Amino acid sequence: MAGISTKPYLIRALYEWCADSGYTPQLLVAVDGRTRVPPGFVKDGQIVLNISAGATRNLTLDNDWIQFSARFGGVSHEISIPVDRVAAIFARENGQGLHFEPVDATEPPDQTPPSASGEAPATPKVKPSLKVVK
């Protein structure tokens, strides 16, 4: 029997640590067809997102999806990120956090966020192996 992934719990823990320490929590996301982000801000198949309370609205960090509203270039966007696409969570000010090793794999065809629409370019999967980012 497969166990529950520790990845979403670690993401939430690092988010809280950043907030409690006065740091800005940032996500590095490997963008794929299930990831809903503004495509104009994706570089080399990745995007870095500020997920601080001041930069997001209605942030939810659940076990499968990270969702929130944020402004990019003055325009509000609904963001949906599968947890398996998070490549790292870290503090902008000092780089401390966790990095998740990417691996090649095919993406499941029917995983979409609740009420999601829109697509972005495909990139490799993120394997939940952990490294400390220093």
C-alpha positions as CSV (number, residue, x, y, z in Angstrom):
1,M,0.0,0.0,0.0
2,A,1.4,3.4,-1.0
3,G,1.8,5.9,1.8
4,I,0.8,9.5,1.8
5,S,3.5,11.8,0.4
6,T,5.3,14.0,2.8
7,K,5.8,16.7,0.1
8,P,2.7,18.8,0.8
9,Y,3.3,18.7,4.5
10,L,6.9,19.9,4.0
11,I,5.7,22.7,1.7
12,R,3.2,23.9,4.4
13,A,5.9,23.7,7.1
14,L,8.4,25.8,5.1
15,Y,5.7,28.3,4.2
16,E,4.9,28.7,7.9
17,W,8.6,28.9,8.8
18,C,9.1,31.7,6.2
19,A,6.0,33.6,7.5
20,D,7.0,33.2,11.2
21,S,10.6,34.4,10.4
22,G,9.6,37.4,8.4
23,Y,10.8,35.9,5.1
24,T,9.1,35.8,1.7
25,P,8.1,32.2,0.8
26,Q,8.7,31.5,-2.9
27,L,7.9,28.4,-5.0
28,L,9.9,27.2,-8.0
29,V,7.4,25.4,-10.2
30,A,8.1,23.1,-13.2
31,V,5.3,24.1,-15.5
32,D,3.3,21.5,-17.4
33,G,-0.2,21.2,-19.0
34,R,-1.9,20.9,-15.6
35,T,-0.1,24.0,-14.2
36,R,-2.2,27.2,-14.5
37,V,0.1,30.2,-14.4
38,P,0.5,33.3,-16.7
39,P,2.5,31.9,-19.6
40,G,4.3,35.2,-20.3
41,F,6.1,34.8,-16.9
42,V,7.4,31.2,-17.5
43,K,11.1,31.0,-18.4
44,D,12.7,27.7,-19.5
45,G,9.6,25.8,-18.4
46,Q,9.8,27.1,-14.9
47,I,8.3,30.0,-12.8
48,V,9.1,31.4,-9.4
49,L,6.1,32.6,-7.5
50,N,5.9,34.7,-4.4
51,I,3.3,33.0,-2.2
52,S,3.4,35.4,0.8
53,A,0.2,36.6,2.4
54,G,0.7,40.1,0.9
55,A,1.2,38.8,-2.6
56,T,-1.7,36.3,-2.8
57,R,-5.4,36.1,-2.1
58,N,-7.2,33.0,-1.0
59,L,-4.1,30.8,-0.8
60,T,-4.8,27.1,-0.3
61,L,-2.0,24.6,0.3
62,D,-3.7,21.3,0.2
63,N,-2.2,17.8,-0.4
64,D,-2.8,17.8,-4.2
65,W,-3.0,21.4,-5.3
66,I,-1.7,24.9,-4.4
67,Q,-4.2,27.5,-5.5
68,F,-4.4,31.3,-5.1
69,S,-5.1,34.6,-6.9
70,A,-2.2,36.9,-7.6
71,R,-1.4,40.0,-9.8
72,F,1.1,39.8,-12.6
73,G,1.8,43.1,-14.4
74,G,-1.2,44.6,-12.7
75,V,-3.6,41.9,-13.9
76,S,-5.2,39.4,-11.5
77,H,-4.7,35.7,-12.4
78,E,-6.0,32.5,-10.8
79,I,-3.1,30.2,-10.1
80,S,-3.3,26.4,-9.8
81,I,-0.3,24.2,-9.2
82,P,-0.2,20.5,-8.7
83,V,1.9,19.8,-5.7
84,D,4.0,17.3,-7.7
85,R,5.1,20.2,-9.9
86,V,6.7,22.2,-7.1
87,A,10.5,21.9,-7.6
88,A,11.4,24.0,-4.5
89,I,10.1,26.2,-1.7
90,F,12.5,28.7,-0.2
91,A,12.9,32.0,1.5
92,R,13.7,34.8,-1.0
93,E,15.9,36.6,1.4
94,N,18.4,33.8,2.2
95,G,17.6,30.9,-0.2
96,Q,17.0,28.5,2.7
97,G,14.3,25.8,2.0
98,L,13.8,22.5,0.2
99,H,14.5,21.4,-3.3
100,F,12.6,18.5,-4.9
101,E,14.6,16.5,-7.5
102,P,13.0,16.5,-11.0
103,V,12.6,13.1,-12.8
104,D,11.4,12.2,-16.3
105,A,7.9,10.7,-16.3
106,T,4.7,10.9,-18.2
107,E,2.0,13.0,-16.7
108,P,-1.4,11.5,-15.8
109,P,-3.8,12.6,-18.5
110,D,-6.9,13.5,-16.3
111,Q,-5.6,15.5,-13.4
112,T,-7.0,19.0,-13.5
113,P,-7.6,21.5,-10.7
114,P,-11.1,22.2,-9.6
115,S,-12.7,24.5,-12.2
116,A,-9.4,24.9,-14.1
117,S,-9.0,25.9,-17.7
118,G,-5.9,26.9,-19.7
119,E,-2.7,25.1,-20.4
120,A,1.0,25.8,-20.4
121,P,4.1,24.0,-21.9
122,A,5.1,20.6,-20.6
123,T,8.2,19.9,-18.6
124,P,9.6,16.9,-16.6
125,K,7.9,15.6,-13.5
126,V,9.2,16.4,-10.0
127,K,10.2,13.4,-7.9
128,P,9.6,13.9,-4.1
129,S,13.3,13.4,-3.3
130,L,14.5,16.1,-1.0
131,K,17.6,18.2,-0.7
132,V,18.3,21.1,1.6
133,V,18.8,24.4,-0.3
134,K,21.5,26.5,1.4
